[in-house]
């Protein structure tokens, strides 16, 4: 496993924005795809700058193409030497609202003229189906991702050039409502495949959960969540099972605020080594003081971050702040701040990631938006090299 910790990864580059810190399928995919775009969690992340494309109507099926082109400067891609960066990101989303069906395909290609080993391309394909029955909603989703990982993420301090991987994902959810109660079982199965020395991180992840929600009085909802995860690696000695139990409340006023809190405990049971039991928390507050402003604050503490593709187990503690403001109806400003800490289970290693982003979008025309983005990434560790990164990009997005 120590060899994996020197190689394996945690960052997907998809789209022209400042690189994300984790492999977030849900935030990369549009809301039109059932099962994606809004992960099953009280701390579900919102997409930044949803395209809002109306697309074309083809006998009840909407086709929404999009092309994003950006250029800029990266002071340390993957912690390596500085380079200009150019990115092209075409995508197409098909949706049939009446049938509850959605499909999307995305391709992203990034070029670094100052350091060609950083060049990479990624592919994402996903589909989903929503079936509405009396007092029941069934959602099925499947996705394929060919991603590229770099060094600005947990467990990636020695990666200096993109490392390719693939992920196959399937998920199903059944929301059953009976009076004041809602029972929602869900399952997700993912298969990760790497190449070269990283093949030891190949694994299958299966996650099952069930949530019981009770609405005793508007707008407060009480929640109980049980969750289990099975991690199965090529090296069987790295296999582990994780069990979580959480309970909490959700308070919602439509159009004004949503406050949610789940707290409980998780136990990680590895095939080799001692069991680990630790508190876990999911908390989120969303506030929309008016039609032009939104504020979101999220706090999480969990075992084996489900959004990362690192093969090394760690306890994640994170806090995220997002503020957006619309100006003159066609200009949007966003400020994002993210702090994360990882405490590794099998070692004394502690890592810290700090990310800040400033984003501006000008909807210059119904089908054309202009973007400007500045991002800062900092990675620190108690016994590994540290690095900082500045990324400045400008671009245009065409969405008919």
C-alpha positions as CSV (number, residue, x, y, z in Angstrom):
1,X,0.0,0.0,0.0
2,X,2.9,2.4,0.6
3,X,3.7,2.1,-3.1
4,X,0.2,3.1,-3.9
5,X,0.5,6.1,-1.6
6,X,3.4,7.4,-3.7
7,X,1.5,7.0,-7.0
8,X,-2.2,7.2,-6.6
9,X,-4.4,10.1,-7.2
10,X,-7.3,12.3,-6.4
11,X,-8.0,14.9,-9.1
12,X,-10.1,14.8,-12.3
13,X,-9.7,17.5,-14.9
14,X,-13.0,17.9,-16.8
15,X,-14.0,21.3,-18.2
16,X,-12.2,24.7,-18.3
17,X,-12.6,25.7,-14.6
18,X,-9.9,25.6,-12.0
19,X,-9.2,21.9,-11.2
20,X,-11.4,20.2,-8.7
21,X,-10.0,18.5,-5.6
22,X,-11.8,15.3,-6.0
23,X,-13.5,13.0,-8.5
24,X,-17.0,14.4,-8.3
25,X,-19.2,12.7,-10.9
26,X,-22.3,14.4,-9.6
27,X,-21.0,18.0,-10.0
28,X,-19.6,17.3,-13.5
29,X,-23.0,16.0,-14.8
30,X,-26.1,18.2,-15.5
31,X,-29.3,17.9,-13.6
32,X,-31.0,16.5,-16.7
33,X,-29.3,13.1,-16.0
34,X,-31.4,11.1,-13.4
35,X,-29.2,9.8,-10.6
36,X,-26.5,12.4,-11.2
37,X,-26.2,16.2,-10.8
38,X,-27.6,15.9,-7.2
39,X,-25.9,13.1,-5.2
40,X,-28.0,11.4,-2.5
41,X,-26.9,13.4,0.5
42,X,-28.0,16.2,2.6
43,X,-24.7,17.9,1.6
44,X,-25.3,17.5,-2.1
45,X,-23.1,19.9,-4.1
46,X,-24.6,22.4,-6.5
47,X,-23.2,22.7,-10.0
48,X,-21.4,26.0,-10.5
49,X,-22.6,28.0,-13.5
50,X,-25.3,25.6,-14.8
51,X,-25.4,26.1,-18.6
52,X,-29.1,27.0,-18.8
53,X,-29.1,26.0,-22.4
54,X,-32.5,25.6,-24.0
55,X,-31.1,23.7,-26.9
56,X,-33.2,22.3,-29.6
57,X,-36.5,20.4,-29.4
58,X,-36.6,17.2,-31.5
59,X,-40.1,15.7,-31.2
60,X,-40.1,16.1,-27.4
61,X,-36.4,15.3,-26.9
62,X,-34.3,18.3,-26.1
63,X,-30.7,18.4,-27.4
64,X,-28.4,20.8,-25.7
65,X,-24.9,21.1,-27.2
66,X,-22.2,23.2,-25.5
67,X,-18.6,24.2,-26.4
68,X,-16.3,25.8,-24.0
69,X,-12.9,27.2,-25.0
70,X,-10.4,28.7,-22.4
71,X,-6.9,29.9,-22.3
72,X,-4.7,31.0,-19.4
73,X,-1.7,30.4,-17.2
74,X,-0.9,27.7,-14.6
75,X,2.0,28.4,-12.3
76,X,2.5,24.8,-11.2
77,X,0.3,22.1,-13.1
78,X,0.5,19.1,-10.9
79,X,3.2,20.8,-8.8
80,X,5.5,20.9,-11.9
81,X,6.9,23.9,-13.8
82,X,4.7,26.8,-15.0
83,X,3.0,26.8,-18.4
84,X,0.2,28.4,-20.4
85,X,-2.9,26.2,-20.6
86,X,-5.5,25.9,-23.4
87,X,-8.7,23.8,-22.9
88,X,-11.5,22.7,-25.2
89,X,-14.6,21.1,-23.8
90,X,-17.5,20.1,-26.1
91,X,-20.5,18.4,-24.7
92,X,-24.0,17.2,-25.7
93,X,-27.0,16.5,-23.4
94,X,-30.1,14.8,-24.6
95,X,-33.2,14.7,-22.3
96,X,-36.8,13.5,-22.6
97,X,-38.7,15.0,-19.7
98,X,-41.8,13.0,-20.4
99,X,-40.0,9.7,-20.3
100,X,-37.7,10.7,-17.5
101,X,-34.6,9.9,-19.6
102,X,-31.3,11.8,-19.9
103,X,-28.0,11.2,-21.6
104,X,-24.8,13.3,-21.8
105,X,-21.4,13.1,-23.4
106,X,-18.4,15.3,-22.6
107,X,-14.8,15.5,-23.9
108,X,-12.1,17.8,-22.5
109,X,-8.7,18.3,-24.0
110,X,-6.0,20.4,-22.2
111,X,-2.7,21.5,-23.7
112,X,0.3,22.9,-21.8
113,X,2.8,24.4,-24.4
114,X,5.4,25.0,-21.6
115,X,5.4,21.4,-20.4
116,X,3.9,19.0,-22.9
117,X,3.9,16.0,-20.5
118,X,1.0,17.7,-18.7
119,X,-1.2,17.5,-21.8
120,X,-4.3,15.3,-21.2
121,X,-7.7,14.5,-22.5
122,X,-10.7,13.1,-20.6
123,X,-14.1,11.6,-21.6
124,X,-17.4,11.3,-19.7
125,X,-20.5,9.5,-20.7
126,X,-23.6,9.1,-18.5
127,X,-27.3,8.1,-18.8
128,X,-30.2,7.9,-16.4
129,X,-33.9,7.0,-16.1
130,X,-36.5,8.3,-13.7
131,X,-39.6,6.2,-13.2
132,X,-42.5,7.8,-11.4
133,X,-45.1,5.6,-9.8
134,X,-47.9,6.3,-7.2
135,X,-46.0,7.2,-4.0
136,X,-42.8,5.9,-5.5
137,X,-39.9,7.3,-7.5
138,X,-37.2,4.9,-9.0
139,X,-34.0,6.4,-10.4
140,X,-31.4,4.4,-12.4
141,X,-28.0,5.8,-13.6
142,X,-24.8,4.6,-15.3
143,X,-21.6,6.5,-16.2
144,X,-18.2,5.9,-17.8
145,X,-15.3,8.2,-17.1
146,X,-11.8,8.3,-18.5
147,X,-10.1,10.7,-16.2
148,X,-6.7,12.3,-15.7
149,X,-5.2,12.8,-12.2
150,X,-2.5,15.3,-11.2
151,X,-0.7,16.2,-8.1
152,X,-2.9,18.7,-6.4
153,X,-5.0,16.4,-4.3
154,X,-4.6,14.1,-1.3
155,X,-2.2,11.2,-1.7
156,X,-0.7,12.7,-4.9
157,X,2.4,14.5,-3.7
158,X,4.8,12.6,-6.0
159,X,2.7,12.8,-9.2
160,X,4.3,15.3,-11.7
161,X,2.4,14.3,-14.9
162,X,-1.2,13.3,-15.5
163,X,-2.1,9.7,-14.6
164,X,-5.0,8.1,-16.6
165,X,-7.7,6.0,-15.0
166,X,-11.2,4.8,-15.9
167,X,-14.3,4.6,-13.7
168,X,-17.5,2.7,-14.5
169,X,-20.4,3.6,-12.2
170,X,-23.9,2.3,-11.7
171,X,-26.5,3.5,-9.2
172,X,-30.1,2.9,-8.3
173,X,-32.4,4.6,-5.8
174,X,-36.0,3.9,-4.8
175,X,-37.9,6.7,-3.0
176,X,-41.1,5.3,-1.3
177,X,-43.5,7.7,0.4
178,X,-46.3,6.7,2.9
179,X,-48.0,9.5,4.8
180,X,-45.4,11.4,6.8
181,X,-42.6,8.9,6.1
182,X,-40.3,8.4,3.2
183,X,-38.0,5.4,2.9
184,X,-35.2,5.6,0.3
185,X,-32.9,2.6,-0.3
186,X,-30.0,3.2,-2.7
187,X,-27.0,1.4,-4.1
188,X,-23.9,2.4,-6.1
189,X,-21.3,0.2,-7.6
190,X,-18.0,1.6,-9.1
191,X,-15.1,-0.1,-10.8
192,X,-11.7,1.7,-10.9
193,X,-8.9,0.8,-13.3
194,X,-5.4,2.2,-13.5
195,X,-2.3,1.5,-15.6
196,X,1.4,1.0,-14.9
197,X,2.6,0.8,-11.3
198,X,-0.8,2.1,-10.2
199,X,-2.6,-1.1,-11.1
200,X,-2.4,-2.1,-7.5
201,X,-5.2,0.4,-6.9
202,X,-7.6,-1.3,-9.2
203,X,-10.7,-1.9,-7.1
204,X,-14.5,-2.4,-6.9
205,X,-16.5,-0.2,-4.6
206,X,-20.1,-1.1,-3.6
207,X,-22.1,1.3,-1.4
208,X,-25.6,0.5,0.0
209,X,-27.7,2.9,2.0
210,X,-31.1,3.4,3.4
211,X,-32.6,6.7,4.6
212,X,-35.8,7.1,6.7
213,X,-37.3,10.6,6.7
214,X,-40.2,11.8,8.7
215,X,-42.0,15.1,8.3
216,X,-43.7,15.7,11.6
217,X,-44.2,19.4,11.0
218,X,-43.4,21.8,8.2
219,X,-40.6,22.7,7.5
220,X,-38.6,20.3,9.7
221,X,-37.7,16.8,8.6
222,X,-36.0,14.2,10.8
223,X,-33.6,11.8,9.1
224,X,-32.0,8.4,9.9
225,X,-29.3,7.1,7.6
226,X,-27.6,3.7,7.5
227,X,-24.8,3.1,5.1
228,X,-22.3,0.3,4.2
229,X,-19.4,0.2,1.9
230,X,-17.3,-2.7,0.5
231,X,-13.9,-2.0,-0.9
232,X,-12.4,-4.9,-2.9
233,X,-8.8,-4.4,-4.2
234,X,-6.6,-6.4,-6.6
235,X,-4.5,-7.0,-3.5
236,X,-6.9,-8.7,-1.2
237,X,-5.1,-7.7,1.9
238,X,-6.2,-4.1,1.3
239,X,-10.0,-5.0,1.4
240,X,-12.1,-3.3,3.9
241,X,-15.7,-2.8,4.9
242,X,-17.2,0.5,6.3
243,X,-20.4,0.9,8.3
244,X,-22.1,4.2,9.1
245,X,-25.1,5.2,11.2
246,X,-26.3,8.8,11.2
247,X,-29.3,10.8,12.4
248,X,-30.3,14.4,12.2
249,X,-32.7,17.0,10.9
250,X,-33.4,19.2,7.9
251,X,-35.1,22.5,8.1
252,X,-36.2,24.1,4.8
253,X,-38.0,27.2,3.7
254,X,-38.4,27.1,-0.1
255,X,-36.6,29.9,-1.8
256,X,-35.0,31.2,1.4
257,X,-32.9,28.7,3.3
258,X,-32.1,25.0,3.9
259,X,-30.3,23.8,7.0
260,X,-29.4,20.2,7.5
261,X,-27.3,18.2,10.0
262,X,-26.5,14.5,10.2
263,X,-24.2,13.1,12.9
264,X,-23.2,9.6,14.0
265,X,-20.4,7.1,13.9
266,X,-18.5,5.0,11.3
267,X,-16.5,1.9,11.7
268,X,-13.8,0.8,9.2
269,X,-13.1,-3.0,9.3
270,X,-10.0,-3.9,7.2
271,X,-9.1,-7.4,6.3
272,X,-5.7,-6.8,8.0
273,X,-5.2,-4.5,11.0
274,X,-7.4,-3.0,13.7
275,X,-10.9,-1.7,13.3
276,X,-11.3,2.1,13.4
277,X,-14.4,3.7,14.9
278,X,-14.8,7.5,14.6
279,X,-17.5,10.2,14.6
280,X,-18.9,11.3,11.3
281,X,-20.8,14.5,10.4
282,X,-22.6,15.9,7.4
283,X,-23.8,19.5,7.8
284,X,-25.0,22.1,5.3
285,X,-26.6,25.6,5.3
286,X,-27.9,27.3,2.2
287,X,-29.2,30.8,2.3
288,X,-30.8,32.9,-0.4
289,X,-31.4,36.4,1.1
290,X,-32.8,37.6,-2.3
291,X,-33.1,36.6,-5.9
292,X,-29.6,37.8,-6.7
293,X,-27.5,36.2,-3.9
294,X,-26.8,32.7,-2.6
295,X,-24.6,31.6,0.3
296,X,-23.7,28.0,1.0
297,X,-21.6,26.5,3.9
298,X,-20.8,22.8,4.2
299,X,-18.9,20.8,6.8
300,X,-18.1,17.1,6.6
301,X,-16.2,14.5,8.6
302,X,-16.1,11.0,7.0
303,X,-14.0,7.9,6.5
304,X,-12.6,7.1,3.1
305,X,-13.8,10.2,1.2
306,X,-16.3,8.7,-1.4
307,X,-15.5,11.5,-3.8
308,X,-11.8,10.8,-4.0
309,X,-10.0,8.1,-6.0
310,X,-7.1,7.7,-3.6
311,X,-6.5,4.1,-2.7
312,X,-5.1,5.0,0.8
313,X,-7.7,5.2,3.6
314,X,-7.9,8.4,5.5
315,X,-10.3,10.4,7.7
316,X,-11.5,13.5,5.9
317,X,-12.5,16.8,7.6
318,X,-13.6,19.6,5.2
319,X,-15.3,22.9,5.2
320,X,-16.5,24.7,2.1
321,X,-17.9,28.2,1.6
322,X,-19.6,29.4,-1.7
323,X,-21.0,32.9,-2.3
324,X,-22.6,34.0,-5.5
325,X,-24.0,37.3,-6.6
326,X,-25.9,38.3,-9.8
327,X,-25.2,41.8,-11.1
328,X,-27.4,43.5,-13.8
329,X,-29.2,40.2,-14.5
330,X,-26.4,39.0,-16.9
331,X,-23.2,39.0,-14.7
332,X,-22.6,36.5,-12.0
333,X,-19.7,36.7,-9.4
334,X,-18.7,33.7,-7.3
335,X,-16.3,33.2,-4.4
336,X,-15.4,29.7,-3.4
337,X,-13.2,28.6,-0.5
338,X,-12.4,25.0,0.5
339,X,-10.3,23.7,3.4
340,X,-9.6,20.0,3.7
341,X,-7.6,17.8,6.1
342,X,-6.7,14.1,5.7
343,X,-5.4,11.9,8.5
344,X,-4.2,8.6,7.1
345,X,-5.3,5.4,8.8
346,X,-2.1,3.4,8.3
347,X,0.6,6.1,9.0
348,X,1.3,9.3,10.8
349,X,0.9,11.3,7.6
350,X,-1.4,14.4,7.7
351,X,-2.2,16.4,4.6
352,X,-3.9,19.8,4.2
353,X,-5.5,21.3,1.0
354,X,-6.6,24.9,0.7
355,X,-8.4,26.2,-2.4
356,X,-9.8,29.5,-3.3
357,X,-11.6,30.6,-6.5
358,X,-12.9,33.8,-7.9
359,X,-15.3,33.4,-10.9
360,X,-17.1,35.8,-13.1
361,X,-19.6,35.0,-15.9
362,X,-21.0,37.5,-18.3
363,X,-23.9,36.3,-20.4
364,X,-23.1,38.5,-23.4
365,X,-25.8,36.9,-25.5
366,X,-28.5,34.3,-25.1
367,X,-26.1,31.6,-26.5
368,X,-22.8,33.1,-25.5
369,X,-21.2,33.5,-22.1
370,X,-17.7,34.9,-21.3
371,X,-15.8,33.6,-18.2
372,X,-12.9,34.8,-16.1
373,X,-11.5,32.6,-13.4
374,X,-8.7,32.8,-10.8
375,X,-7.8,29.9,-8.6
376,X,-5.3,29.2,-5.9
377,X,-4.4,25.7,-4.6
378,X,-2.1,24.9,-1.7
379,X,-1.0,21.5,-0.5
380,X,0.8,21.0,2.8
381,X,1.9,17.8,4.6
382,X,3.7,17.0,7.8
383,X,6.5,15.0,6.1
384,X,6.1,15.4,2.3
385,X,6.9,18.3,0.0
386,X,4.4,21.2,-0.2
387,X,3.3,23.1,-3.2
388,X,1.2,26.1,-4.3
389,X,-0.5,26.7,-7.6
390,X,-2.1,29.8,-9.2
391,X,-4.4,29.4,-12.2
392,X,-5.8,32.3,-14.3
393,X,-8.1,31.6,-17.2
394,X,-10.5,33.4,-19.5
395,X,-12.9,31.7,-21.9
396,X,-16.1,31.5,-23.8
397,X,-19.0,29.1,-23.6
398,X,-21.5,28.6,-26.5
399,X,-24.8,27.1,-25.4
400,X,-27.7,27.5,-28.0
